[in-house]
Amino acid sequence: MTQWLAPAHLALTLVIIIWDVALSGRIAQHRQASRPFAAVTGMAGLLLIPAFIVAIATTTVITGRAISSIDWIWPAIVLLVAAQAVYAVARRLVNPLWGYPIAFYDVLLAIAAASRYFAAHGFDVPRPLLIVMAAQVDALALVTTEAAITSPFFLHVPLISPAYPALRKFTAGFRFAMAVVALAWFGVIVAEIPRADVALASYDRHADDRLRERPTGFAVGVKILPDVSKPPSAAATSTDIETATWLGVNMVSVVFAPGASPLAIDSVSHAIDVMQRDSIVLIAVIGYRGKLLPELSSVPLDATARLATLRQVLARLRPDVIVPAQDPYGIGARILGRLPVETWQDYYTRAAAIVKEVRPRTRVGLSASAFDTRDSALYAWASGPTSPVDIVGFSFYPSRLGARTLDASFRAADRWMRAHPPTKLHWVFGTGGYPLAHGEGSQDRTIWAALTWATGHSEIRGLVVNEANDYGQAMGVRAPNGRFRRAAFSLRKSIAALRESAVQPEPPLAPPR
């Protein structure tokens, strides 16, 4: 039942946009409307759709850098609609039954949109405003899907206040329905404010964490490029290579969607060659299709297509490490459903057989991210001596609850490693934060917490940060306008410090002692 909430919200977003445009046109032509009120309403309706498109387009480095100079248009329109709604209520131009709920809703969205705009440009947003911004995003994630935290398609669209009396019963009923929607979202967002405050405070616990020296070395990498199904754009390639070089990483990770074309794989190979391939550990991950849009139902695993892609990646890219399935019980469970452990074991066994056939030097990796009973069973199998998995690891991410989810994941990983003393290489295959949901400080603290946890465990030999730039989900250490976020500077300093502390460095893929 809940899987329909995300598509329903997207459909409602489209309805609200149509409502706003149509209603603003009628109000702007109304004879009783004053010129200032008609101008404000007409301007809001005229620019709403362009502003919505800009808001989505500026979430990826591919298009964001070209139009980042006008990314102010979305918060400006939200503020304009809020002003229109407040004016309509103050001047008694609208029925209070739907005027007040819409005005309250619009004002709250205006605060959140302005806060998000300043946060996106690196400003230190005051804590109360940051809490409202986080509460708005958390409300979306609570009602729709956890992916709403980073997906650009999940927005709250403001409502034009329906000034002047309705001419038909149907119109009055529809206005009442929109007022109910506005009141419901207002209530959910306000209810999420205390939880958002706690979520933001949870990151502060990691402010005093300390990076541990690793005399034998510690590898740090970054995920580059959008999930590859076709050749990546020149903008994405050049920007990510520049980012990885600036950070000083010695590992890069690339995710391939099932069915990725040979030309796409060759394009990635050529891009990696620019980065001094001999000094970089290359990790290839087989991901999933449709990660940004909500799913109506689980899709089949289609092991045949996935293994065919894996074979192409091995032959053409020649990665050092390959992960046949990205976070099976994390993003994999959202796309495919919670498959039985035996299904994943069989799939990994078949994938490992292909690796041994095509490129025996490549290591097979598996990452746990959900830290539930099935994930625990899969980890126990992968870390065992009879498993074909060579590198076992974890993925650490916060949730709408903040770093509390991150801390619980750390504790679970500690328990698993105590229960199954590592005899194989262990890595952190993915970590990252949500700079436009909980602020850039939260992203910085998340990556820092994962680094300090990983360096504090001698069994962990490397960590990969997700990701270099924003590609439809706001998780990059670099913003779409080219600005390095706070986490990028901390990560660069950490990499330099770890490199200096490595007095007897060992290769990242050297077997554990």
RODO-2510 file (C-alpha; in nm, 4 decimals, decimal comma):
residues 513
     n   res          X          Y          Z
     1     m     0,0000     0,0000     0,0000
     2     t     0,2736     0,2469     0,0961
     3     q     0,4519     0,1981    -0,2370
     4     w     0,1764     0,4048    -0,4013
     5     l     0,2404     0,7092    -0,1804
     6     a     0,5460     0,8283    -0,3712
     7     p     0,3828     0,8154    -0,7185
     8     a     0,0692     0,9681    -0,5669
     9     h     0,2724     1,2619    -0,4393
    10     l     0,4284     1,3165    -0,7821
    11     a     0,0820     1,3096    -0,9380
    12     l    -0,0409     1,5569    -0,6761
    13     t     0,2562     1,7821    -0,7561
    14     l     0,1447     1,7917    -1,1205
    15     v    -0,2142     1,8704    -1,0172
    16     i    -0,0994     2,1579    -0,7961
    17     i     0,1142     2,3053    -1,0740
    18     i    -0,1825     2,2978    -1,3141
    19     w    -0,4069     2,4454    -1,0443
    20     d    -0,1600     2,7289    -0,9773
    21     v    -0,1151     2,8218    -1,3417
    22     a    -0,4860     2,8118    -1,4230
    23     l    -0,5935     2,9952    -1,1073
    24     s    -0,3301     3,2671    -1,1373
    25     g    -0,4448     3,3387    -1,4917
    26     r    -0,8067     3,3815    -1,3801
    27     i    -0,7144     3,6046    -1,0857
    28     a    -0,4865     3,8227    -1,2992
    29     q    -0,7807     3,8900    -1,5345
    30     h    -1,0391     3,9402    -1,2600
    31     r    -1,1990     4,2839    -1,2754
    32     q    -1,2009     4,3307    -0,8993
    33     a    -0,8317     4,2456    -0,8578
    34     s    -0,6082     4,5419    -0,7804
    35     r    -0,3189     4,5954    -1,0164
    36     p    -0,0451     4,4997    -0,7640
    37     f    -0,2322     4,1845    -0,6569
    38     a    -0,3050     4,0852    -1,0173
    39     a     0,0596     4,1472    -1,1149
    40     v     0,2003     3,9398    -0,8269
    41     t    -0,0418     3,6537    -0,8904
    42     g     0,0137     3,6579    -1,2658
    43     m     0,3924     3,6674    -1,2278
    44     a     0,3847     3,3717    -0,9876
    45     g     0,1746     3,1647    -1,2256
    46     l     0,3806     3,2627    -1,5293
    47     l     0,7153     3,1668    -1,3788
    48     l     0,6096     2,8636    -1,1746
    49     i     0,6772     2,5990    -1,4413
    50     p     1,0155     2,7472    -1,5506
    51     a     1,1143     2,7734    -1,1844
    52     f     1,0165     2,4112    -1,1231
    53     i     1,2272     2,2971    -1,4194
    54     v     1,5248     2,5010    -1,2965
    55     a     1,4866     2,3529    -0,9477
    56     i     1,5216     2,0026    -1,0921
    57     a     1,7890     2,0877    -1,3500
    58     t     2,0215     2,2447    -1,0919
    59     t     2,0468     1,9185    -0,8968
    60     t     2,2989     1,7673    -1,1377
    61     v     2,6407     1,8911    -1,2427
    62     i     2,5598     1,8022    -1,6048
    63     t     2,3097     2,0873    -1,6390
    64     g     2,3452     2,2691    -1,3088
    65     r     2,6636     2,4580    -1,3805
    66     a     2,5152     2,6196    -1,6915
    67     i     2,2075     2,7535    -1,5119
    68     s     2,3303     2,7812    -1,1533
    69     s     2,3215     3,1599    -1,1836
    70     i     1,9407     3,1481    -1,1933
    71     d     1,8809     2,8848    -0,9256
    72     w     1,7336     3,1643    -0,7118
    73     i     1,4186     3,1583    -0,9225
    74     w     1,2537     2,8686    -0,7352
    75     p     1,2827     3,0161    -0,3828
    76     a     1,1832     3,3536    -0,5278
    77     i     0,8621     3,2088    -0,6732
    78     v     0,7841     3,0268    -0,3482
    79     l     0,8267     3,3559    -0,1601
    80     l     0,6099     3,5331    -0,4157
    81     v     0,3304     3,2769    -0,3802
    82     a     0,3513     3,3029    -0,0016
    83     a     0,3213     3,6812    -0,0245
    84     q     0,0166     3,6413    -0,2509
    85     a    -0,1481     3,4027    -0,0050
    86     v    -0,0835     3,6272     0,2956
    87     y    -0,2123     3,9341     0,1087
    88     a    -0,5284     3,7511     0,0049
    89     v    -0,6019     3,6559     0,3663
    90     a    -0,5133     3,9988     0,5059
    91     r    -0,7393     4,1746     0,2548
    92     r    -1,0168     3,9184     0,2994
    93     l    -1,0103     3,8293    -0,0676
    94     v    -1,0362     3,4580     0,0035
    95     n    -1,2671     3,2362     0,2050
    96     p    -1,0913     3,1869     0,5428
    97     l    -1,1826     2,8179     0,5320
    98     w    -0,9178     2,7593     0,2664
    99     g    -0,7295     3,0879     0,2768
   100     y    -0,5636     3,0352     0,6149
   101     p    -0,4438     2,6754     0,5617
   102     i    -0,2948     2,7692     0,2246
   103     a    -0,1244     3,0780     0,3689
   104     f     0,0255     2,8819     0,6600
   105     y     0,1489     2,6126     0,4213
   106     d     0,2997     2,8612     0,1757
   107     v     0,4805     3,0606     0,4445
   108     l     0,6354     2,7433     0,5857
   109     l     0,7498     2,6398     0,2379
   110     a     0,8967     2,9852     0,1795
   111     i     1,1079     2,9568     0,4947
   112     a     1,2282     2,6100     0,3929
   113     a     1,3010     2,7126     0,0314
   114     a     1,4994     3,0204     0,1340
   115     s     1,6962     2,8169     0,3881
   116     r     1,7727     2,5491     0,1295
   117     y     1,8895     2,8109    -0,1206
   118     f     2,1386     2,9629     0,1223
   119     a     2,2526     2,6191     0,2380
   120     a     2,3108     2,5180    -0,1258
   121     h     2,5414     2,8181    -0,1674
   122     g     2,7532     2,7371     0,1363
   123     f     2,6115     2,9875     0,3848
   124     d     2,5829     2,8950     0,7514
   125     v     2,2069     2,8822     0,7946
   126     p     2,0831     2,9667     1,1480
   127     r     1,9830     2,6535     1,3369
   128     p     1,6062     2,7358     1,3572
   129     l     1,5882     2,7800     0,9803
   130     l     1,7946     2,4660     0,9246
   131     i     1,5483     2,2744     1,1412
   132     v     1,2546     2,3921     0,9290
   133     m     1,4400     2,2933     0,6119
   134     a     1,5169     1,9504     0,7547
   135     a     1,1593     1,9056     0,8805
   136     q     1,0200     1,9771     0,5341
   137     v     1,2454     1,7167     0,3701
   138     d     1,1907     1,4668     0,6508
   139     a     0,8137     1,5041     0,6146
   140     l     0,8414     1,4127     0,2468
   141     a     1,0573     1,1103     0,3293
   142     l     0,8154     1,0010     0,6015
   143     v     0,5040     1,0184     0,3842
   144     t     0,6470     0,9075     0,0492
   145     t     0,9829     0,7271     0,0378
   146     e     1,3238     0,7545     0,2022
   147     a     1,4625     0,8403    -0,1424
   148     a     1,2860     1,1774    -0,1159
   149     i     1,5771     1,2956     0,1014
   150     t     1,7991     1,3233    -0,2050
   151     s     1,5725     1,2901    -0,5103
   152     p     1,5094     1,6153    -0,7029
   153     f     1,1613     1,5040    -0,8068
   154     f     1,0152     1,5291    -0,4589
   155     l     0,9199     1,8877    -0,3871
   156     h     0,6474     2,0716    -0,2052
   157     v     0,4854     2,3042    -0,4577
   158     p     0,3250     2,6201    -0,3099
   159     l    -0,0450     2,6874    -0,3620
   160     i    -0,1836     3,0052    -0,5158
   161     s    -0,4515     3,1392    -0,2819
   162     p    -0,7933     3,1136    -0,4578
   163     a    -0,9016     3,4749    -0,4145
   164     y    -1,2594     3,5763    -0,4928
   165     p    -1,5653     3,3529    -0,4617
   166     a    -1,5971     3,0240    -0,6446
   167     l    -1,8542     3,0273    -0,9244
   168     r    -1,9431     2,6556    -0,9088
   169     k    -1,9881     2,3955    -0,6375
   170     f    -1,7224     2,1782    -0,7981
   171     t    -1,4723     2,4653    -0,7860
   172     a    -1,5529     2,5282    -0,4195
   173     g    -1,5109     2,1597    -0,3445
   174     f    -1,1762     2,1483    -0,5211
   175     r    -1,0578     2,4536    -0,3295
   176     f    -1,1572     2,2832    -0,0070
   177     a    -0,9636     1,9723    -0,1115
   178     m    -0,6514     2,1805    -0,1781
   179     a    -0,6931     2,3449     0,1609
   180     v    -0,7062     2,0009     0,3221
   181     v    -0,3852     1,9039     0,1400
   182     a    -0,2167     2,2254     0,2539
   183     l    -0,3313     2,1783     0,6128
   184     a    -0,2203     1,8139     0,6140
   185     w     0,1290     1,8947     0,4881
   186     f     0,1556     2,1908     0,7245
   187     g     0,0653     1,9639     1,0136
   188     v     0,3127     1,6922     0,9141
   189     i     0,5981     1,9403     0,8663
   190     v     0,5308     2,1104     1,1993
   191     a     0,5092     1,7716     1,3699
   192     e     0,8477     1,6804     1,2213
   193     i     1,0199     1,9903     1,3624
   194     p     1,1095     1,8328     1,7025
   195     r     1,2333     1,5189     1,5278
   196     a     1,4364     1,7261     1,2818
   197     d     1,5947     1,9120     1,5731
   198     v     1,6984     1,5824     1,7317
   199     a     1,8257     1,4537     1,3955
   200     l     2,0480     1,7588     1,3430
   201     a     2,1768     1,7395     1,6998
   202     s     2,2739     1,3745     1,6478
   203     y     2,5505     1,4780     1,4077
   204     d     2,7120     1,6954     1,6751
   205     r     2,8143     1,3870     1,8720
   206     h     3,0847     1,3217     1,6137
   207     a     3,2443     1,6654     1,6337
   208     d     3,5180     1,5381     1,8661
   209     d     3,5911     1,2131     1,6816
   210     r     3,9578     1,1627     1,6031
   211     l     4,1210     1,0147     1,2964
   212     r     4,3547     0,7249     1,3784
   213     e     4,6965     0,6944     1,2224
   214     r     4,7417     0,3954     0,9933
   215     p     5,1137     0,3143     0,9560
   216     t     5,0390     0,0465     0,6958
   217     g     4,8215     0,2834     0,4959
   218     f     4,4523     0,3421     0,4451
   219     a     4,2910     0,3840     0,1035
   220     v     4,0279     0,6511     0,0469
   221     g     3,8215     0,6699    -0,2700
   222     v     3,5252     0,8474    -0,4205
   223     k     3,2400     0,7406    -0,6443
   224     i     3,2566     0,9194    -0,9779
   225     l     3,0115     0,9662    -1,2656
   226     p     2,6364     0,9097    -1,2661
   227     d     2,5222     0,5483    -1,2780
   228     v     2,6469     0,4432    -1,6216
   229     s     2,4090     0,3011    -1,8788
   230     k     2,5234     0,5137    -2,1720
   231     p     2,8453     0,7089    -2,2317
   232     p     2,8825     0,9773    -1,9626
   233     s     2,8871     1,3377    -2,0755
   234     a     3,2114     1,5261    -2,1201
   235     a     3,1053     1,7651    -1,8416
   236     a     3,0534     1,4825    -1,5940
   237     t     3,3800     1,3136    -1,6875
   238     s     3,6008     1,6220    -1,6712
   239     t     3,4426     1,7527    -1,3521
   240     d     3,4708     1,4221    -1,1681
   241     i     3,8309     1,3612    -1,2747
   242     e     3,9131     1,7125    -1,1566
   243     t     3,7379     1,6498    -0,8240
   244     a     3,9058     1,3133    -0,7640
   245     t     4,2470     1,4597    -0,8481
   246     w     4,1936     1,7589    -0,6204
   247     l     4,0899     1,5330    -0,3318
   248     g     4,3956     1,3125    -0,3811
   249     v     4,2077     0,9823    -0,3646
   250     n     4,3719     0,6524    -0,4563
   251     m     4,0480     0,4647    -0,5301
   252     v     3,7541     0,5427    -0,7559
   253     s     3,4211     0,3633    -0,7784
   254     v     3,1878     0,3555    -1,0780
   255     v     2,8335     0,2147    -1,0762
   256     f     2,7020     0,0478    -1,3929
   257     a     2,3321    -0,0051    -1,4552
   258     p     2,2347    -0,3500    -1,5869
   259     g     2,2418    -0,3429    -1,9650
   260     a     2,5097    -0,0742    -1,9879
   261     s     2,6282    -0,0527    -2,3468
   262     p     2,9813    -0,1571    -2,4494
   263     l     3,0391     0,1988    -2,5709
   264     a     2,9514     0,3312    -2,2245
   265     i     3,1948     0,0910    -2,0559
   266     d     3,4696     0,1847    -2,3042
   267     s     3,4047     0,5543    -2,2352
   268     v     3,4553     0,4980    -1,8638
   269     s     3,7742     0,3041    -1,9346
   270     h     3,9159     0,5922    -2,1384
   271     a     3,8241     0,8381    -1,8609
   272     i     3,9966     0,6275    -1,5954
   273     d     4,3104     0,6061    -1,8091
   274     v     4,3466     0,9840    -1,7736
   275     m     4,3794     0,9399    -1,3951
   276     q     4,7060     0,7427    -1,4008
   277     r     4,5369     0,4049    -1,3960
   278     d     4,8385     0,2262    -1,2459
   279     s     4,8109     0,4236    -0,9199
   280     i     4,4321     0,4005    -0,8821
   281     v     4,2303     0,1115    -0,7410
   282     l     3,9233     0,0836    -0,9625
   283     i     3,5996    -0,0494    -0,8166
   284     a     3,3143    -0,1415    -1,0514
   285     v     2,9675    -0,1864    -0,9031
   286     i     2,6623    -0,3345    -1,0746
   287     g     2,3736    -0,1153    -0,9652
   288     y     2,0065    -0,0886    -1,0589
   289     r     1,7826     0,0965    -1,2986
   290     g     1,5242     0,3501    -1,1851
   291     k     1,6916     0,4628    -0,8621
   292     l     1,5710     0,8242    -0,8767
   293     l     1,2041     0,7646    -0,9586
   294     p     0,9644     0,5886    -0,7202
   295     e     0,8834     0,2301    -0,7928
   296     l     0,5229     0,1065    -0,8179
   297     s     0,6274    -0,2496    -0,7460
   298     s     0,9404    -0,4572    -0,7105
   299     v     1,1175    -0,5499    -1,0319
   300     p     1,2746    -0,8928    -1,0914
   301     l     1,6438    -0,9487    -1,0259
   302     d     1,7100    -1,0516    -1,3895
   303     a     2,0365    -1,2208    -1,2994
   304     t     2,1080    -1,3023    -1,6647
   305     a     2,1171    -0,9356    -1,7698
   306     r     2,3183    -0,8378    -1,4643
   307     l     2,5755    -1,1100    -1,5187
   308     a     2,6044    -1,0192    -1,8863
   309     t     2,6829    -0,6599    -1,7854
   310     l     2,9317    -0,7866    -1,5281
   311     r     3,1085    -0,9905    -1,7949
   312     q     3,1312    -0,6862    -2,0258
   313     v     3,2689    -0,4694    -1,7435
   314     l     3,5314    -0,7274    -1,6553
   315     a     3,6469    -0,7685    -2,0149
   316     r     3,6467    -0,4016    -2,1160
   317     l     3,7203    -0,2092    -1,7956
   318     r     3,9418    -0,4638    -1,6121
   319     p     3,8572    -0,3355    -1,2623
   320     d     4,0594    -0,4275    -0,9544
   321     v     3,7418    -0,4948    -0,7557
   322     i     3,3908    -0,5721    -0,8734
   323     v     3,0777    -0,5629    -0,6599
   324     p     2,8125    -0,7719    -0,8401
   325     a     2,5240    -0,6044    -0,6538
   326     q     2,5151    -0,2636    -0,4914
   327     d     2,3919    -0,2934    -0,1292
   328     p     2,1587    -0,5949    -0,1760
   329     y     1,9440    -0,5124     0,1266
   330     g     1,9788    -0,1354     0,0936
   331     i     1,9023     0,0179    -0,2445
   332     g     1,8640    -0,3362    -0,3769
   333     a     1,5728    -0,4065    -0,1434
   334     r     1,4000    -0,0830    -0,2497
   335     i     1,4216    -0,1722    -0,6183
   336     l     1,3987    -0,5522    -0,6138
   337     g     1,2260    -0,6203    -0,2839
   338     r     1,3785    -0,8153     0,0045
   339     l     1,5019    -1,1231    -0,1771
   340     p     1,5898    -1,4403     0,0159
   341     v     1,9497    -1,4722     0,1301
   342     e     1,9816    -1,7872    -0,0789
   343     t     1,8990    -1,5895    -0,3941
   344     w     2,1835    -1,3477    -0,3337
   345     q     2,4216    -1,6299    -0,2420
   346     d     2,3462    -1,8075    -0,5676
   347     y     2,3831    -1,4856    -0,7653
   348     y     2,7191    -1,4038    -0,6057
   349     t     2,8440    -1,7573    -0,6641
   350     r     2,7591    -1,7313    -1,0345
   351     a     2,9145    -1,3856    -1,0541
   352     a     3,2355    -1,5061    -0,8887
   353     a     3,2583    -1,7913    -1,1383
   354     i     3,2456    -1,5396    -1,4250
   355     v     3,5148    -1,3298    -1,2568
   356     k     3,7456    -1,6316    -1,2273
   357     e     3,6820    -1,7118    -1,5919
   358     v     3,7212    -1,3636    -1,7445
   359     r     3,9678    -1,1867    -1,5121
   360     p     4,0935    -1,3876    -1,2133
   361     r     4,2923    -1,0898    -1,0782
   362     t     3,9735    -0,8980    -1,0016
   363     r     3,8488    -0,9264    -0,6436
   364     v     3,4794    -0,9841    -0,5692
   365     g     3,3261    -0,7533    -0,3102
   366     l     3,0024    -0,7500    -0,1108
   367     s     2,8638    -0,4659     0,0980
   368     a     2,6123    -0,4783     0,3833
   369     s     2,4062    -0,1673     0,4454
   370     a     2,0704    -0,2532     0,6055
   371     f     2,2158    -0,4301     0,9118
   372     d     1,9088    -0,6463     0,9606
   373     t     1,8789    -1,0236     0,9978
   374     r     1,9063    -1,1013     0,6254
   375     d     2,1992    -0,8655     0,5830
   376     s     2,3639    -1,0324     0,8824
   377     a     2,3179    -1,3779     0,7324
   378     l     2,4577    -1,2630     0,3974
   379     y     2,7584    -1,1031     0,5702
   380     a     2,8251    -1,4198     0,7711
   381     w     2,8187    -1,6249     0,4511
   382     a     3,0401    -1,3813     0,2576
   383     s     3,3007    -1,3622     0,5333
   384     g     3,3223    -1,7401     0,5637
   385     p     3,6109    -1,9398     0,4115
   386     t     3,3918    -2,1238     0,1591
   387     s     3,2410    -1,8085     0,0116
   388     p     3,3749    -1,6835    -0,3262
   389     v     3,3664    -1,3237    -0,1945
   390     d     3,7162    -1,1746    -0,1527
   391     i     3,6351    -0,8385     0,0109
   392     v     3,3558    -0,7906     0,2622
   393     g     3,2404    -0,4510     0,3707
   394     f     2,9756    -0,2077     0,4788
   395     s     2,7918     0,1013     0,3599
   396     f     2,7141     0,3680     0,6191
   397     y     2,4522     0,6365     0,5604
   398     p     2,2319     0,8469     0,7871
   399     s     1,8556     0,8613     0,7403
   400     r     1,5844     1,1155     0,8012
   401     l     1,6521     1,0418     1,1695
   402     g     2,0024     1,1789     1,1296
   403     a     2,3206     1,0183     1,2615
   404     r     2,1288     0,7878     1,4948
   405     t     2,0914     0,5443     1,2051
   406     l     2,4620     0,5850     1,1308
   407     d     2,5586     0,5096     1,4918
   408     a     2,3350     0,2025     1,4995
   409     s     2,5064     0,0790     1,1817
   410     f     2,8498     0,1232     1,3424
   411     r     2,7406    -0,0799     1,6436
   412     a     2,5960    -0,3549     1,4246
   413     a     2,9158    -0,3759     1,2187
   414     d     3,1176    -0,4033     1,5401
   415     r     2,8991    -0,6910     1,6614
   416     w     2,9271    -0,8742     1,3298
   417     m     3,3055    -0,8478     1,3222
   418     r     3,3267    -0,9747     1,6799
   419     a     3,0985    -1,2664     1,5948
   420     h     3,2932    -1,3423     1,2751
   421     p     3,6574    -1,2361     1,3249
   422     p     3,7684    -1,1036     0,9843
   423     t     3,9892    -1,3312     0,7799
   424     k     3,9216    -1,1431     0,4570
   425     l     3,9782    -0,7849     0,3479
   426     h     3,7185    -0,5415     0,4835
   427     w     3,6298    -0,2057     0,3309
   428     v     3,3668     0,0611     0,3686
   429     f     3,2193     0,0544     0,0191
   430     g     3,0060     0,3650     0,0607
   431     t     2,9351     0,6552     0,2936
   432     g     2,7937     1,0030     0,2498
   433     g     2,5512     1,2621     0,3806
   434     y     2,2669     1,4877     0,2730
   435     p     2,3848     1,8509     0,2442
   436     l     2,0534     1,9862     0,1134
   437     a     1,8402     1,7971     0,3642
   438     h     2,0311     1,8318     0,6912
   439     g     2,2877     2,0938     0,5918
   440     e     2,6473     2,0772     0,4718
   441     g     2,7686     2,0353     0,8280
   442     s     2,5807     1,7054     0,8549
   443     q     2,7463     1,5732     0,5391
   444     d     3,0866     1,6701     0,6737
   445     r     3,0203     1,5023     1,0097
   446     t     2,8857     1,1859     0,8451
   447     i     3,1941     1,1319     0,6291
   448     w     3,4188     1,2239     0,9213
   449     a     3,2400     0,9775     1,1511
   450     a     3,2761     0,6970     0,8953
   451     l     3,6449     0,7786     0,8464
   452     t     3,7191     0,7807     1,2180
   453     w     3,5288     0,4554     1,2690
   454     a     3,7057     0,2873     0,9781
   455     t     4,0562     0,4028     1,0725
   456     g     3,9885     0,2883     1,4279
   457     h     3,9477    -0,0707     1,3055
   458     s     4,2659    -0,2295     1,1757
   459     e     4,0555    -0,4778     0,9777
   460     i     3,9162    -0,1977     0,7580
   461     r     4,1594    -0,1161     0,4777
   462     g     3,9718     0,1438     0,2748
   463     l     3,6673     0,3693     0,2407
   464     v     3,4726     0,5091    -0,0550
   465     v     3,2815     0,8382    -0,0330
   466     n     2,9576     0,8753    -0,2242
   467     e     2,9969     1,0840    -0,4347
   468     a     3,2175     1,3324    -0,6235
   469     n     2,9385     1,5529    -0,7611
   470     d     2,5596     1,5730    -0,7526
   471     y     2,3885     1,3587    -1,0142
   472     g     2,0182     1,3933    -0,9493
   473     q     2,0698     1,3254    -0,5820
   474     a     2,2314     1,5798    -0,3520
   475     m     2,5164     1,3765    -0,2034
   476     g     2,8233     1,5095    -0,3832
   477     v     3,1182     1,6680    -0,2069
   478     r     3,0994     1,9248    -0,4843
   479     a     2,7907     2,1289    -0,5653
   480     p     2,6493     2,1540    -0,9211
   481     n     2,7771     2,5121    -0,9506
   482     g     3,1349     2,3869    -0,9081
   483     r     3,1784     2,4900    -0,5445
   484     f     3,3473     2,2400    -0,3155
   485     r     3,1323     2,1691    -0,0133
   486     r     3,2663     2,1716     0,3411
   487     a     3,3028     1,7933     0,3414
   488     a     3,5425     1,8105     0,0448
   489     f     3,7949     2,0200     0,2355
   490     s     3,7781     1,7939     0,5413
   491     l     3,8134     1,4867     0,3221
   492     r     4,1161     1,6295     0,1429
   493     k     4,2878     1,7087     0,4729
   494     s     4,2084     1,3605     0,6043
   495     i     4,3552     1,1930     0,2967
   496     a     4,6733     1,4000     0,3294
   497     a     4,7030     1,3183     0,7013
   498     l     4,6545     0,9457     0,6425
   499     r     4,9136     0,9494     0,3646
   500     e     5,1665     1,1186     0,5935
   501     s     5,1061     0,8646     0,8719
   502     a     5,1693     0,5666     0,6418
   503     v     5,5329     0,4848     0,7240
   504     q     5,5096     0,1273     0,5932
   505     p     5,2318     0,1469     0,3342
   506     e     5,0831    -0,1714     0,1978
   507     p     4,8786    -0,2041    -0,1221
   508     p     4,5024    -0,1662    -0,0544
   509     l     4,4451    -0,5159    -0,1961
   510     a     4,7217    -0,6842     0,0035
   511     p     4,5879    -0,9851     0,1970
   512     p     4,5208    -0,9271     0,5688
   513     r     4,7837    -1,0365     0,8132
***
